[in-house]
Amino acid sequence: MIKWEQRFSVENVQIDGEHKHLIELLNIVHDLSIRAEDGEDIYDEMEVAIEGLRDYTVEHFRNEEEIFDRTDYMDKDVHKFQHKLFIKKIESIDLQKADNMQGEFLKKLTKELIDWVINHVLIVDKGYVDYINK
């Protein structure tokens, strides 16, 4: 589980709001992993949660990249490439394989996604703060 902290802020109301929503979606996946580890069959909910996370992530990255394109942010191409890699990762999730081991699958996936998002926001996204907030 992850909670929004002020250290995640990029000092942009729109992007901070989108990051907060991404955290909410990650927490839904985390909660599903706990239920699955307790033996509950959450396959349908898992499918909806992962699709929702994917769709919102694509929307968020598009919004962020539109902001980059209006600025002189020097690392925008590298940043966009990282976005593409993350989207590929989410799109490559094979839920059929996860059906028989939902808890283990979601626990591992949740950790990977949360780690990626935290590192991305704290390191990569912080690199554009001065450019988008001029």
N, C-alpha and C positions, 0 to 999 in steps of 0.2 A: 504494500500500500504506500502511496505517496501523497503528501500534502503540499499544497502551494505554500511557498515561502517567498518572502520579499527578495531574496537573493536570485530568484528566477526571473525577476522583472527585467524587461528590456526597455522600460520607461516609455512604452507605447501602449495606450489603452486597448486598441484593437488586438494587437499581437498578444499582450498579456492575457486578455480575455480568452483568446483562442488557445493559448497554452494552458490556462485553467481548465478549459473544456476538455482538452486532450488528457489532462491528468484525471478528470472525472471519468473519461472513457477507459483509461488504463485501470482505474480502481474498480470499474465494473468487471473487467476481465479478471482482476485479482480476486474479487469476491466470488466469481464463478469458479476460480481454481480451488478456493477453500471448500465450496460446496461439493465440487467434484471429488476432492480428496476425502470428503466425508461419505462418499459412495453415491451421491446423487447424480442421476443422469441429466446433464445440462447441455447436451449436444445442440439442441435447437437454439437455446439462448446463447451458447458459445458462437454459433454461426452468425447470429444477428449482431452480437457484440463485436466480433472480428470484422465483419463487413462494415459496421458503423464506424469503427476505428479507422479502417482503411479509407472509407469515403471522406470522413472528416479530415484525416491527415492530408489527403490529396487537396481538399479545399483550403486547408490552412497553408500548405506549402505554396499553392497558387497565389493566395493573398500576400504571403510574405515576399514571394518573388516579384509580384507587381510593385511592391514598395521598393524593392532593390532596384528595379528598372527605372524608377523615378529619381534615383539618387546616384551618387558617384561611388557607391560601395565597391571597393576594389576586388573583393574576394567573392563576388556574387556568382561567378561561374563555378568555382569550387563548391560553394554552398549549395547551389542548385544540383550539382552532381551528387552531393551527399543526400539530398532530398530524393533524387531518383533511386539511389541504392536502397534507401529505407522503404520506399514504396514497393520496390521489387521484392524486398524481404517480406513485407506484409502480403503482397499478392501471391507469393510462393507458398504461403502456409497451406498445408494439405490437411484439411479438417477430417477427411475420411480416415487418414492414418491415426488421427488423434482419438477417434471414437472409442476405442477399447481401452485407452489409458488417458482419459480426459484430465484427471487431476495432475498427473505427472507432466503431461504436455503443457497444460496451462500454467503450471507453476514455473516451468522453465521459460516458456514464452513470455510470461509477465515480467520475470526478472530481466530477460534480454531487452524487452521493449522499454521498461522503466529505466534501465541503465543507459540505453541509447538516448532516450529523451532527456534525461538529466544531463548527461555529458554534452549533448548537442546544444541544449539551451544555455548551460553554464559556460561552455567554451566557444562553440561556433557562433551561436546567436549573439552572444555578448560582443562579438567582433563587429556587428553592424550598428550597435547602439548609437555611436556618434554620428553615423551617416544618416540614419532615418529620423533622428531627433533634432536636426538642424533647424 
